[in-house]
Amino acid sequence: MELNFNTSIRLHNPSLYLVGALLISFLFSSWSAQGQQLEAYIQEAIKNNPTIQAVETKHAISTEKISESKALPNTEFSAGYMLGEEMPMLWQGEFAVMQTLPWFGTISARSNYATALADADLVEIDIAKRELAKSLSQSYYRLIELAEKQEILTANIELLKVYEQMALTSIEVGNASAVSLLRLQMRQNDLIERKLVLEQAYEAEQTTFNKIMNREEDTEVVILENLEVPEADLELDNTRLNFHPEMARYEELNNIVAHADALNKKESAPQIGIGMEYMYFTEGSDMLMPMVSVSIPIFNKKYKSVAKQNKLRHQEIDIQKQATQNTLITQLQNAIKSRDAARIRLKTQDENLEQAKNATEILFKNFETGTIDFREVLDVQELQLQFQINRIETISEYFKQTSIIDYFTAKEI
C-alpha cells in the first residue's frame, strides 16, 4: 500500500478534470531522494553550526590540557651576595637551583585525568550532533508541511474558480441564485487569506532552518519531493538505548571521578625536591652542595575529604544515570506510540477522502441533470480540504516523531 498526498477526484464535467489533475500533481514521491537531501543538509549543518563548533573547540582545549598535565612544577632559582666591607666574612655569596618532583605515578595520573575529561567532551559532541539532526529534520518536515498546505489551497482555489463558472452558467438558466455565486467568492477569499498566512509561516520556518544551518536567513531551502510514509516501520532495537551518548555520558563522568580519585591519592603522597647550591667564599675553596627536600602532607584532611567527595560523586552519577535512562525510555516509547497513532490517523484520512470523493461525484451527477446545490458543494469541498490538511499534518507528524526516534536509536550521526 502506497501512502502519499493523493487528493484526486473523478469528475464527469470535462472542465473539472484539469482541476483534478492539479490536485494530484504531487501524488508520486521518493523518500529516498528526500532522505538524501536531508542528510546532505545535516552534514553541512554539522560543519557550520556554531553550537557544534563550540563543543569541538572545547574538546580541542581539553586535548591540549593533556600536554599541560605532563609538565613538571617550576624550577626554583635563588642567589645571594654580601654587600659592604664593614664586616668582612669568608662567605661572599651563593647560588641555588631546586626542582620539585611529584611522587611516582602522579604525572601519569594527571594525564589520565585530563584524557578522561577530553573523552567526555567527545560524548558531548555526539549528543550535540544528534540534537542538531533532530532540530534540523523537524524544521525540514515543517517546511514540507507548509509547502504542501499551500499547494492544497492553490488547487482548491482553482477548483472554486471552476465552481464559480458553473454557478454563472446555472444562474443564466435559472438553476442557481446570485447568493450561491457570492458564497463561492467569499470562500475563495478565505482560502486566499489562509494561503497568504501560510506563506508567512513558511518564511519564518525557513529562517529557523537557515539559522540552524548558520547561513543567511533568506537562503532558499531545496525540497526535492513530497513525503511518503513507508508501508511498514523498521523493527527497533531498544537495547541500543543503553549505548546512547546521553547514557555514555555517565560512564565518562564515572571515569573522570575514578581518575580524579587516583590523582588525589597520588597528590596526598610526599613530594621530593632535588637541587644544587653553590657557595662562594673570599678565602679558601668554594663549595658545591647537593640538596634534597621532602614535602610531607602531615595535615591531610583535605585529601581525605576529596576522597569522600569522589565516593559521593559516584553515587550521584549512578542515580542521575538511572533517572536519565527512565526519561529516555519514556520519551522513546512516547515517540513510537505517537508515530503509530499518526499511521492510524493517516488510514482514517484516506477513508475520509475517499468518501468525500464519492460525495463530490454524486453532486456533479446531479449537476448534469441541473439540480446541483452549491451550498452542498461548498460543504463537501470544505470537508475534503480539511481532510487533505489533516492528512498533510499527520504525515508531517509521522516524520517528526521518526526524527525523535532516530535521535535515540541511530548508531551514529
C-alpha positions in Angstrom: 0.0 0.0 0.0 1.4 3.4 -1.0 0.6 6.3 1.3 1.0 9.8 -0.1 -0.7 13.1 -0.7 -3.4 11.7 -3.0 -6.3 14.1 -3.3 -7.7 13.1 -6.7 -11.4 13.1 -7.5 -13.1 11.8 -10.6 -15.5 14.3 -12.2 -17.8 13.9 -15.1 -17.6 17.5 -16.3 -14.5 17.7 -18.7 -13.5 21.2 -17.4 -13.1 19.7 -13.9 -10.5 17.1 -15.0 -7.9 19.8 -15.3 -8.5 20.8 -11.7 -8.4 17.2 -10.6 -5.0 16.9 -12.3 -3.8 19.9 -10.2 -4.9 18.2 -7.1 -2.9 15.0 -7.8 0.1 16.7 -9.4 2.1 15.8 -6.3 1.0 12.2 -6.0 4.3 10.4 -6.6 7.2 10.9 -4.3 10.6 9.4 -3.5 11.6 9.2 0.2 15.0 8.0 -0.9 15.8 11.3 -2.7 14.2 13.2 0.2 16.3 11.4 2.7 19.5 12.0 0.8 18.7 15.7 0.6 18.0 16.0 4.3 21.2 14.0 5.1 23.2 16.4 3.0 21.7 19.4 4.9 22.5 17.7 8.2 26.2 17.1 7.3 26.5 20.7 6.1 25.0 21.9 9.4 27.4 19.8 11.4 30.3 21.5 9.7 28.9 25.1 10.0 26.7 25.1 13.1 28.3 27.4 15.8 27.0 25.1 18.7 28.8 22.1 17.2 31.9 24.3 16.6 31.9 25.5 20.2 31.7 21.9 21.6 34.5 20.8 19.2 36.6 23.8 20.3 36.0 22.8 23.9 37.3 19.3 23.1 40.4 20.7 21.4 41.1 22.7 24.6 40.7 19.6 26.7 43.1 17.7 24.4 45.7 20.4 24.8 45.3 20.2 28.6 46.7 16.6 28.3 50.1 18.0 27.3 49.8 20.6 30.1 49.2 17.9 32.7 52.6 16.3 32.0 54.6 19.4 32.9 56.8 19.5 36.0 56.5 22.2 38.6 58.5 25.4 38.0 62.3 25.1 38.7 63.3 27.4 41.6 66.4 29.6 41.3 67.9 31.7 44.1 71.0 33.8 44.6 72.6 36.0 47.3 75.6 38.3 47.6 77.1 40.0 50.7 77.5 43.8 50.2 79.6 46.2 52.2 83.1 45.9 53.8 82.4 46.9 57.4 82.1 43.2 58.5 84.3 41.1 56.2 83.3 37.5 56.1 84.7 34.5 54.4 81.3 33.8 52.7 80.6 36.2 50.0 77.6 34.8 48.0 75.6 31.8 46.9 73.5 30.4 44.0 71.0 27.6 44.3 68.6 25.7 42.0 65.8 23.4 43.1 63.4 21.2 41.2 60.3 19.6 42.9 59.3 16.2 41.6 55.8 14.8 42.2 55.5 11.3 43.7 56.0 8.4 41.4 53.0 8.0 39.0 51.5 11.4 39.8 52.2 12.8 36.3 50.6 9.7 34.7 47.6 10.1 37.0 47.2 13.8 35.9 47.5 12.8 32.3 44.9 10.1 32.7 42.5 12.6 34.4 43.0 15.1 31.6 42.4 12.4 29.0 39.2 11.4 30.7 37.9 15.0 30.5 38.7 15.1 26.8 36.9 11.8 26.2 33.8 13.2 28.0 33.8 16.1 25.5 33.7 13.6 22.6 30.4 12.3 24.0 29.1 15.9 24.2 30.0 16.4 20.6 27.9 13.2 19.7 24.9 14.5 21.7 25.2 17.9 20.1 25.2 16.4 16.6 22.1 14.3 17.4 20.3 17.3 18.8 21.2 19.3 15.7 20.0 16.5 13.4 16.7 16.2 15.2 16.1 20.0 15.2 17.0 20.4 11.5 14.9 17.4 10.5 11.8 18.7 12.3 12.2 22.1 10.7 12.6 20.4 7.3 9.4 18.4 7.7 7.6 21.6 8.9 8.7 23.3 5.7 7.4 20.4 3.6 4.1 20.5 5.6 3.7 24.3 5.0 4.6 23.9 1.3 2.1 21.1 0.8 -0.7 23.0 2.5 -0.1 25.9 0.1 -0.3 23.5 -2.8 -3.6 22.1 -1.5 -5.0 25.6 -1.0 -3.9 26.7 -4.5 -5.6 23.6 -6.0 -8.8 24.3 -4.1 -8.8 27.9 -5.1 -8.6 26.8 -8.7 -11.4 24.3 -8.1 -13.6 27.1 -6.7 -13.0 29.1 -9.8 -14.4 26.2 -11.8 -17.3 26.1 -9.5 -17.8 29.8 -10.0 -18.1 29.3 -13.8 -20.6 26.5 -13.2 -22.6 28.8 -10.9 -22.7 31.5 -13.5 -24.0 29.0 -16.0 -26.6 27.8 -13.6 -27.7 31.4 -12.8 -28.2 32.1 -16.5 -30.5 29.1 -16.9 -32.3 29.8 -13.6 -30.9 26.8 -11.7 -29.0 28.8 -9.1 -29.2 32.2 -7.3 -26.7 35.0 -7.1 -26.2 34.2 -3.4 -24.5 30.9 -4.5 -22.0 32.9 -6.5 -21.3 35.2 -3.6 -20.8 32.2 -1.3 -18.2 30.8 -3.7 -16.4 34.1 -4.0 -16.3 34.5 -0.2 -14.9 31.0 0.1 -12.2 31.9 -2.4 -11.3 35.0 -0.4 -11.0 32.9 2.8 -8.7 30.3 1.1 -6.5 33.1 -0.4 -6.1 34.6 3.1 -5.1 31.2 4.5 -2.6 30.7 1.8 -1.0 34.2 2.5 -0.7 33.3 6.2 1.0 30.0 5.3 3.4 31.9 3.1 4.4 34.0 6.1 4.7 30.9 8.3 6.9 29.3 5.6 9.3 32.3 5.5 9.6 32.2 9.3 10.3 28.5 9.3 12.8 28.9 6.5 14.6 31.4 8.7 14.7 28.9 11.6 16.1 26.2 9.2 18.8 28.5 7.8 19.9 29.7 11.2 20.4 26.1 12.2 22.5 25.8 9.0 24.3 29.0 10.0 23.6 30.8 6.8 21.6 33.8 5.5 18.0 33.6 6.7 16.5 34.1 3.2 18.6 31.3 1.6 16.2 29.1 -0.4 15.7 25.6 1.0 15.6 23.0 -1.7 12.8 20.4 -1.1 13.0 17.7 -3.7 9.9 15.7 -3.2 6.8 15.2 -1.0 6.9 12.9 1.9 5.8 9.3 1.6 5.0 7.2 4.7 6.6 3.7 4.2 4.4 0.6 4.2 6.0 -0.7 7.4 8.4 0.7 10.1 11.7 -0.9 10.7 11.9 -3.0 13.8 13.6 -1.1 16.6 16.4 -2.4 18.7 15.6 -0.9 22.1 18.8 -2.2 23.6 20.7 0.5 21.6 19.3 3.0 24.1 21.9 1.6 26.6 24.6 2.8 24.3 23.1 6.2 23.6 25.6 9.1 24.2 23.3 10.5 26.9 23.9 7.2 28.8 27.6 7.0 27.8 28.0 10.5 29.3 27.6 9.0 32.8 30.1 6.3 32.1 32.6 9.0 31.1 31.7 11.0 34.3 32.3 7.9 36.4 35.6 7.5 34.6 36.5 11.1 35.3 35.8 10.7 39.0 37.8 7.5 39.2 40.8 9.2 37.7 40.3 12.2 39.9 40.3 9.8 42.9 43.5 8.2 41.7 45.1 11.6 41.2 44.0 12.7 44.7 45.8 9.6 46.2 49.0 10.4 44.3 48.9 14.1 45.4 48.5 13.0 49.0 51.9 11.3 48.8 55.1 13.2 49.7 56.8 15.4 47.1 60.6 15.2 46.5 62.8 18.1 45.7 66.4 17.8 44.4 68.8 20.7 43.7 72.3 22.1 44.0 73.7 25.1 45.9 77.0 26.8 45.0 78.6 28.9 47.8 81.3 31.5 47.0 84.0 32.3 49.7 86.5 35.1 49.6 89.2 32.9 51.1 89.6 29.2 50.6 87.8 26.9 48.2 84.2 27.5 47.0 81.6 24.9 47.9 79.1 22.9 45.8 76.4 21.3 47.9 73.7 18.8 46.6 70.3 19.3 48.2 67.3 17.0 48.7 63.9 18.1 50.2 60.8 16.2 51.1 57.3 17.7 51.4 55.0 15.6 53.6 51.3 16.4 53.9 51.1 15.8 57.7 47.7 17.5 57.9 45.9 15.5 55.1 42.3 16.2 56.0 42.0 17.9 52.6 42.8 14.7 50.7 40.6 12.6 52.9 37.7 15.0 52.2 38.3 14.9 48.5 38.3 11.1 48.5 34.9 11.1 50.4 33.6 13.6 47.9 34.6 11.4 45.0 32.8 8.4 46.5 29.6 10.5 46.8 30.0 11.7 43.2 30.0 8.1 42.0 26.7 7.6 43.9 25.3 10.8 42.5 26.2 9.9 38.9 24.7 6.4 39.2 21.4 8.0 40.5 21.4 10.5 37.6 22.1 7.7 35.1 19.1 5.8 36.3 16.9 8.9 36.1 18.1 9.7 32.6 17.6 6.1 31.5 14.0 6.3 32.7 13.4 9.6 30.9 14.9 8.3 27.6 12.8 5.2 27.7 9.7 7.2 28.3 10.5 9.7 25.5 11.3 6.9 23.1 8.1 5.0 23.8 6.0 8.2 23.6 7.6 8.9 20.1 6.9 5.3 19.0 3.3 5.5 20.1 2.8 8.9 18.6 4.2 7.6 15.3 1.9 4.6 15.4 -1.0 6.9 16.1 -0.1 9.0 13.1 -0.2 5.9 10.9 -3.7 5.1 12.2 -4.9 8.6 11.7 -3.5 8.5 8.1 -5.6 5.5 7.3 -8.7 7.3 8.6 -7.9 10.4 6.5 -7.6 8.2 3.4 -11.0 6.7 4.1 -12.5 10.2 4.7 -11.0 11.5 1.4 -12.5 8.5 -0.5 -15.9 9.2 0.9 -15.6 12.9 0.1 -14.6 12.0 -3.4 -17.8 9.8 -3.7 -19.9 12.6 -2.4 -18.4 15.0 -5.0 -19.2 12.6 -7.8 -22.8 12.3 -6.6 -23.2 16.1 -6.5 -21.8 16.5 -10.1 -24.1 13.8 -11.4 -26.9 16.0 -10.1 -25.3 18.9 -11.9 -25.7 17.1 -15.2 -29.4 16.9 -14.5 -29.5 20.6 -13.5 -30.3 20.1 -9.8 -26.9 20.9 -8.1 -27.0 22.7 -4.7 -23.9 24.8 -4.4 -24.2 25.0 -0.6 -23.7 21.2 -0.5 -20.8 21.6 -2.9 -19.1 24.1 -0.6 -19.8 21.9 2.4 -18.2 18.8 0.8 -15.3 20.9 -0.6 -14.7 22.3 2.9 -14.7 18.7 4.4 -12.4 17.5 1.7 -10.0 20.4 2.2 -10.0 19.7 6.0 -9.2 16.0 5.3 -6.4 17.0 3.0 -4.9 19.4 5.6 -5.3 16.8 8.3 -3.5 14.2 6.1 -0.6 16.5 5.5 -0.3 17.3 9.2 -0.5 13.6 10.0 2.3 12.7 7.6 4.4 15.5 8.9 3.8 14.4 12.5 4.9 10.8 11.5 8.2 12.0 10.3 8.7 14.4 13.2 8.3 11.5 15.6 10.6 9.5 13.4 13.3 12.1 13.9 12.9 11.8 17.7 13.2 8.0 17.4 16.3 8.4 15.3 17.8 10.6 18.0 17.6 7.7 20.4 18.3 4.8 18.1 20.7 6.0 15.4 24.1 4.3 15.5 25.9 7.5 14.6 25.4 10.9 13.1 
